[in-house]
């Protein structure tokens, strides 16, 4: 099995020397080549900045064959899961969708690694594999915002957060994208100190190194496009009460404005009434659930605060042009392992 030295050249020497920190990247069908490359670039730059011993890495798929990403880009792989070094830190590489039918090989590999004290990490939807394996039960986890709704519904025992990454003892989960660099800079700082992590960040031209307390999306005021604190607070109340929506009068009272003032704010900055904007948020939330979970139309309607499935379906068709029963973009469930799939671990 081939590994890589500090120059990025394939090398067998690292097998004999037993590097202190070897990362094995395990690719899901939804993996993002950008995420994998950014992680490896961070490790390479850390080596160039003087990390001792040097980081090494390898890339694996379940079958040992190259796996095309959703964008069609393939990455050369080092082998299958049987080729994982015994002392490797494992990183599950997903994207911004959830992979269905993950086999027992994945969960068995991860559980065995955790039993032996291995560090495990996840990028984007790789978090779902850790959840399916029971590794994150009762803990917090970060994942890409586009699938956070589905994660919350499918794994209610886990606190799905909106931070760029989340650490919990031997596990780190990450939103993916640019947050991948933040996650690996934090790992480098833990291993070799803040100075070397800052040198690595400078080499990657990162002008702003984010910690795990940083949200992965724009603030609500940026999304709303307004400097009105009352409007931002009103929208946040709507988002926080999707299942049990507040009336416009209740929201106005909560944020300390009159109903008329709130009507004017929504009309000026959002171009619609508070009631219409609330319906828009709930319908968009419903669409995420329909596309990313296997909840029934009735269950989605209830989860989004609609009084009946018929009323929900009517509003949904008006908003999106199709009935909710036809809206199944990404068929996913609880990521339960598929019995008898692939070779034994």
C-alpha positions in Angstrom: 0.0 0.0 0.0 1.3 3.4 -1.0 1.6 6.4 1.4 2.8 9.9 0.8 5.8 11.8 2.3 6.1 15.5 3.1 6.7 16.3 -0.6 3.5 14.5 -1.7 5.6 11.7 -3.3 4.4 8.1 -2.9 6.7 6.4 -0.4 6.9 3.0 1.3 9.2 4.3 4.1 6.3 5.6 6.2 5.0 2.0 6.6 8.2 1.0 8.4 8.7 4.1 10.5 5.1 4.2 11.8 4.1 7.8 11.6 2.7 9.5 14.8 -0.3 10.8 12.9 -1.4 9.0 9.7 -4.8 10.0 8.2 -6.8 7.5 6.2 -9.5 9.2 4.1 -12.5 6.9 3.5 -14.6 8.1 0.5 -18.4 7.9 0.4 -20.2 8.1 -3.0 -21.1 11.7 -2.2 -17.6 12.8 -1.4 -16.3 16.2 -2.3 -12.9 16.1 -4.0 -12.3 19.7 -2.9 -12.8 18.7 0.8 -10.3 15.8 0.5 -7.7 17.9 -1.3 -8.0 20.8 1.2 -7.5 18.4 4.1 -4.4 16.9 2.4 -3.1 20.4 1.4 -3.3 21.5 5.1 -1.3 18.4 6.1 1.2 18.9 3.4 1.7 22.6 4.3 2.1 21.6 8.0 4.9 19.2 7.0 6.5 21.9 5.0 6.3 24.2 8.0 8.2 21.7 10.1 5.7 19.2 11.6 7.8 16.5 13.2 7.2 13.7 12.7 5.6 14.4 9.3 2.0 13.7 8.6 1.2 10.9 6.2 -2.0 10.0 4.5 -3.8 7.4 2.3 -7.1 7.3 0.5 -9.5 4.3 0.7 -12.8 3.1 -0.7 -14.9 0.1 0.5 -13.9 -1.9 -2.6 -10.4 -0.5 -3.2 -11.4 0.9 -6.6 -11.5 4.6 -7.5 -14.8 6.1 -6.8 -16.2 9.0 -8.9 -17.6 11.8 -6.9 -21.0 13.5 -7.6 -19.1 15.9 -9.9 -17.6 13.0 -11.8 -14.0 13.6 -10.5 -12.2 10.5 -9.3 -9.2 10.4 -6.9 -6.6 7.7 -6.9 -7.0 5.3 -3.9 -4.5 3.3 -1.8 -6.7 0.3 -1.2 -9.9 -0.9 0.5 -10.7 -0.9 4.2 -8.6 -4.1 4.9 -5.6 -2.0 3.9 -6.1 0.6 6.7 -3.0 1.1 8.9 -3.7 -0.1 12.4 -2.7 3.2 13.9 -4.5 5.5 11.4 -6.8 8.4 12.2 -9.9 7.8 10.1 -11.8 10.6 8.2 -15.1 9.8 6.6 -15.5 12.0 3.5 -19.0 12.9 2.4 -20.6 15.9 0.8 -23.8 17.8 1.1 -26.2 14.9 0.5 -26.8 11.7 2.5 -25.7 8.4 1.1 -28.2 5.6 1.4 -27.6 1.9 2.0 -24.2 2.2 3.8 -23.0 -1.4 4.3 -22.0 -3.2 7.4 -18.4 -2.9 6.4 -18.5 0.8 7.2 -20.0 0.5 10.6 -17.9 -2.5 11.6 -14.7 -0.8 10.5 -15.5 2.3 12.5 -16.6 0.5 15.6 -13.5 -1.6 15.6 -11.3 1.5 15.1 -13.0 3.2 18.0 -12.6 0.2 20.3 -8.9 0.4 19.6 -8.8 4.0 20.5 -8.5 5.5 17.1 -9.4 9.1 16.3 -12.3 9.4 13.8 -13.5 12.5 11.9 -16.2 13.2 9.4 -16.6 15.8 6.6 -20.1 16.8 5.5 -22.5 13.9 5.3 -19.8 11.5 6.6 -21.3 12.4 10.0 -24.3 10.2 9.1 -22.1 7.1 9.0 -20.7 7.8 12.5 -24.3 8.3 13.6 -25.4 5.0 12.1 -22.5 3.3 13.8 -23.7 4.7 17.2 -20.4 6.5 17.7 -22.1 9.9 18.2 -25.1 9.0 20.3 -25.6 11.6 23.0 -23.0 13.9 21.5 -23.0 17.0 19.4 -22.2 16.8 15.7 -21.6 19.3 12.9 -22.7 18.6 9.3 -23.3 20.6 6.2 -26.3 23.0 6.6 -28.0 21.6 3.5 -28.6 18.2 5.2 -28.9 19.4 8.8 -32.8 19.1 8.7 -32.7 15.5 7.5 -30.0 14.7 10.2 -32.1 16.1 13.0 -35.2 14.2 11.9 -33.3 10.9 11.3 -31.1 11.1 14.4 -33.1 12.8 17.2 -30.7 11.6 19.9 -27.8 13.7 18.6 -27.5 17.4 18.8 -26.9 18.6 15.2 -25.2 22.0 15.5 -24.5 24.7 12.9 -20.9 25.3 13.8 -18.1 24.8 11.2 -16.8 21.8 13.2 -17.5 20.1 16.5 -15.1 18.2 18.7 -16.1 15.5 21.2 -13.1 13.6 22.7 -11.8 11.3 20.0 -14.4 12.4 17.3 -14.5 15.6 15.2 -17.3 16.3 12.8 -17.2 19.1 10.2 -19.5 20.9 7.8 -17.1 20.3 4.9 -16.2 22.9 2.3 -13.9 25.6 3.6 -14.6 24.4 7.1 -12.4 21.4 6.3 -9.4 23.7 6.5 -10.6 25.0 9.9 -10.9 21.5 11.2 -7.5 20.4 10.1 -5.8 23.6 11.3 -7.3 22.9 14.8 -5.9 19.3 14.6 -2.5 20.6 13.6 -2.6 23.1 16.5 -3.4 20.3 18.9 -0.6 18.1 17.6 2.2 20.7 17.0 1.1 24.0 18.6 -0.6 27.2 17.5 2.5 28.7 15.8 2.8 25.9 13.3 -0.9 25.9 12.7 -0.7 29.7 12.0 2.2 29.1 9.6 0.1 26.5 7.8 -2.9 28.9 7.6 -0.6 31.6 6.2 0.6 29.2 3.5 -3.0 28.4 2.6 -3.7 32.2 2.5 -6.3 31.8 5.3 -6.8 35.3 6.6 -9.4 34.2 9.2 -9.0 31.0 11.1 -12.3 29.9 12.6 -12.7 27.9 15.8 -15.4 25.4 16.6 -17.7 28.1 18.0 -18.1 29.7 14.6 -21.4 29.3 12.7 -21.0 27.9 9.2 -23.6 30.2 7.6 -24.1 33.9 7.4 -25.8 35.6 10.3 -29.5 36.0 10.1 -29.1 39.8 9.5 -27.0 39.1 6.4 -29.6 36.6 5.1 -32.4 39.1 5.7 -30.4 41.9 4.2 -31.5 44.4 6.9 -30.0 46.2 9.9 -33.4 46.1 11.7 -32.8 44.2 14.9 -36.6 43.8 15.4 -37.0 42.2 11.9 -34.1 39.8 12.6 -35.6 38.8 15.9 -39.0 38.3 14.3 -37.6 36.0 11.6 -35.6 34.1 14.2 -38.7 33.5 16.2 -40.4 32.1 13.0 -37.5 29.8 12.4 -37.4 28.6 16.0 -41.1 27.8 16.0 -41.6 26.0 12.7 -43.6 23.2 14.3 -45.8 25.5 16.5 -45.9 28.8 14.6 -46.6 32.0 16.5 -49.1 34.4 15.2 -47.9 37.8 13.8 -49.4 39.5 16.9 -47.5 37.2 19.3 -44.2 37.8 17.4 -44.7 41.6 17.4 -45.3 41.5 21.1 -42.3 39.4 21.7 -39.9 41.7 19.8 -41.4 44.9 21.2 -43.1 46.5 18.1 -46.7 47.0 17.1 -48.4 44.8 14.5 -48.5 47.7 12.1 -44.7 48.4 12.5 -44.0 44.7 11.9 -46.1 44.7 8.8 -44.2 47.7 7.4 -40.8 46.1 8.2 -41.6 42.9 6.4 -43.1 44.8 3.4 -40.1 47.1 3.2 -37.3 44.6 3.6 -38.8 41.2 2.5 -41.6 42.3 0.2 -44.3 40.3 1.9 -46.4 40.1 5.0 -45.3 38.4 8.2 -47.8 35.6 7.6 -46.7 35.0 4.1 -43.0 35.0 5.1 -43.8 32.5 7.9 -45.6 30.2 5.4 -42.6 30.5 3.1 -40.1 29.4 5.8 -42.4 26.5 6.8 -42.9 25.3 3.2 -39.1 25.5 2.5 -38.5 23.5 5.7 -41.1 21.0 4.5 -39.4 20.6 1.2 -36.1 19.8 2.9 -37.8 17.1 4.9 -39.5 15.6 1.9 -36.3 15.6 -0.2 -34.0 14.3 2.6 -36.1 12.0 4.7 -38.7 9.2 4.3 -41.3 11.0 6.5 -44.8 10.8 5.1 -46.6 13.8 3.8 -48.7 13.9 7.0 -45.7 13.7 9.2 -44.0 16.5 7.3 -47.2 18.6 7.6 -47.3 18.1 11.3 -43.6 18.8 11.7 -44.0 22.1 9.9 -47.0 23.3 11.8 -49.8 22.8 9.3 -53.3 22.0 10.6 -53.9 19.3 8.0 -52.3 17.4 5.2 -54.8 18.7 2.7 -54.2 22.3 3.6 -50.4 21.7 3.5 -50.7 20.0 0.1 -52.7 22.9 -1.3 -50.1 25.5 -0.1 -47.2 23.3 -1.2 -48.5 22.9 -4.8 -49.1 26.6 -5.0 -45.6 27.4 -3.8 -43.6 24.8 -5.8 -45.9 23.7 -8.6 -46.0 20.1 -7.7 -47.7 18.1 -4.9 -45.6 17.2 -1.8 -46.2 13.5 -2.6 -44.1 13.9 -5.8 -41.2 15.7 -4.0 -38.7 13.0 -3.3 -35.3 14.4 -4.3 -32.9 12.3 -2.2 -34.3 9.0 -0.9 -32.7 8.6 2.5 -33.7 7.1 5.8 -31.9 6.3 9.0 -28.8 5.1 7.2 -29.3 1.6 8.6 -26.6 -0.8 7.4 -27.5 -3.0 4.5 -27.4 -6.7 5.4 -24.9 -8.9 3.6 -23.5 -6.1 1.4 -19.8 -6.4 0.3 -17.1 -8.3 2.1 -16.8 -8.9 5.8 -14.7 -6.4 7.7 
